[in-house]
Amino acid sequence: MNELTIPRTPSAHEAPLLIGQILEHGVAAAPEQEIVYGERLRYTYATLAERVRRLASALSALGVPRPARLRGRDLGPVLAGFAALLAEGGVLCVADLEAEDGSFHGDGFEGHHGFDRAALRSQVLAAGFDDVEFEACGTVARPSGVFRMFLMTARRAARG
């Protein structure tokens, strides 16, 4: 796969821009605007926000901690929550940063600093997934450097 470098545009938001912030902006600015994914899924921002709230509630009910509380913690509960929600054979997809030294987000960021593939693979397998695969999926250019991204897929193993 060809790696892509995505340069920062003058209109880009300052980091950290989280998926929740993007969704909140869409709901506030254009709640009935459709989001289309791969010609298969169509949601409005308002509908997608409601689905995300339901997923967050389900994960919370399973005891999965909020992302803000994950720094320095084992991802086991989060991954186990996803495994519990997925049907057998369902696929978990994670796109994120390769492990880095903290310069991607800069000082004051309290989230994680990317993932070590081997460590993440071990945690995903332990949570009840199999067929774990990683693939480079691009880079992000920041003033502090160029950072590699990966896509991980894992299949929900048979319950047994």
C-alpha positions in Angstrom: 0.0 0.0 0.0 1.3 3.5 -0.8 1.7 5.6 2.2 0.1 9.0 2.1 1.2 12.2 3.8 -1.6 14.5 4.7 -0.4 18.1 5.1 -2.0 20.3 7.6 -4.2 22.9 6.0 -4.6 26.5 7.4 -8.2 25.8 8.3 -7.4 22.6 10.3 -8.4 22.4 13.9 -5.8 22.4 16.6 -5.1 19.0 18.3 -6.5 17.2 19.9 -9.5 17.0 17.6 -11.4 13.9 18.7 -14.1 12.1 16.8 -16.7 13.3 19.4 -15.8 16.9 18.7 -16.2 16.3 14.9 -19.6 14.8 15.5 -20.7 17.5 17.9 -19.7 20.2 15.4 -21.8 18.3 12.7 -24.8 18.1 15.0 -24.6 21.8 15.9 -24.0 23.0 12.3 -26.1 20.6 10.2 -27.9 17.9 12.2 -29.8 16.7 9.1 -26.7 16.6 6.8 -26.1 13.0 5.6 -22.9 11.2 6.1 -22.3 8.5 3.5 -19.9 5.6 4.0 -18.9 3.4 1.1 -22.3 3.8 -0.6 -23.6 1.4 2.0 -24.4 3.4 5.1 -26.2 6.7 5.3 -26.8 8.6 8.5 -27.5 12.1 9.5 -25.2 13.7 12.0 -28.1 13.6 14.5 -28.7 9.9 13.9 -25.1 9.0 14.1 -24.7 11.0 17.3 -27.6 9.0 18.9 -26.0 5.7 17.8 -22.7 6.7 19.3 -24.4 7.6 22.6 -26.1 4.2 22.6 -22.7 2.5 22.0 -21.1 4.5 24.7 -23.9 3.5 27.1 -23.6 -0.1 26.2 -19.8 0.0 26.7 -20.3 1.8 30.1 -22.8 -0.9 31.2 -20.1 -3.5 30.5 -17.7 -1.7 32.7 -15.5 -0.2 30.0 -13.8 3.0 31.2 -14.2 6.3 29.3 -11.2 7.0 27.0 -10.1 9.9 29.1 -9.4 7.4 32.0 -7.3 5.0 29.9 -3.9 6.7 30.0 -1.5 4.2 31.3 -4.1 1.5 31.6 -4.6 -1.9 30.1 -6.9 -1.9 27.1 -8.3 -5.3 28.1 -11.7 -3.9 29.4 -12.2 -1.8 26.3 -11.4 -4.7 23.9 -13.5 -7.1 25.9 -16.4 -4.7 25.7 -16.0 -4.5 21.9 -15.8 -8.3 21.8 -19.0 -8.6 23.9 -20.9 -6.3 21.5 -19.7 -8.0 18.3 -21.3 -11.1 16.9 -19.1 -14.1 16.2 -17.2 -13.3 13.1 -17.7 -9.6 13.4 -14.7 -7.4 12.6 -13.1 -4.8 14.9 -11.2 -2.1 12.9 -8.8 0.3 14.6 -6.9 3.0 12.8 -4.4 4.8 15.0 -0.8 6.0 15.4 2.2 3.8 15.6 3.8 4.2 19.0 5.6 7.5 19.3 7.3 9.7 21.9 4.5 12.1 22.6 5.4 14.7 20.1 2.4 14.1 17.9 0.0 15.8 20.4 2.6 17.9 22.3 2.8 18.9 25.9 -0.3 18.6 28.1 -1.9 15.8 26.1 -3.2 13.1 28.5 -4.1 10.4 26.0 -2.0 7.6 24.7 1.0 8.0 22.4 0.1 5.5 19.7 0.3 1.8 19.9 3.0 -0.8 19.8 1.7 -3.4 17.3 3.0 -6.5 19.2 1.5 -5.3 22.5 -1.8 -4.4 20.9 -2.0 -7.8 19.1 -1.5 -9.6 22.5 -4.3 -7.6 24.1 -6.6 -8.1 21.2 -6.1 -11.9 21.1 -6.6 -12.0 24.9 -9.9 -10.2 24.6 -11.4 -12.9 22.3 -10.4 -11.9 18.8 -8.4 -13.8 16.2 -7.1 -13.2 12.7 -5.4 -10.0 13.9 -3.8 -8.1 11.0 -2.0 -4.8 10.7 -1.3 -2.7 7.6 0.3 0.7 7.2 -2.3 3.2 6.2 -0.5 6.5 5.8 1.3 9.2 7.6 0.3 12.5 9.2 2.7 15.4 8.8 2.9 17.8 11.8 5.4 20.5 12.6 6.9 18.1 15.1 7.5 15.4 12.5 5.9 12.8 10.2 3.9 10.1 12.1 3.0 6.7 10.8 -0.6 5.3 11.0 -1.8 1.7 10.9 -5.0 -0.1 10.4 -5.6 -3.2 12.5 -8.4 -5.6 11.8 -9.4 -8.5 14.1 -12.2 -11.0 13.8 -14.4 -11.9 16.8 -13.5 -15.5 17.7 -16.1 -18.1 18.3 -17.5 -18.0 21.8 -16.6 -21.2 23.5 
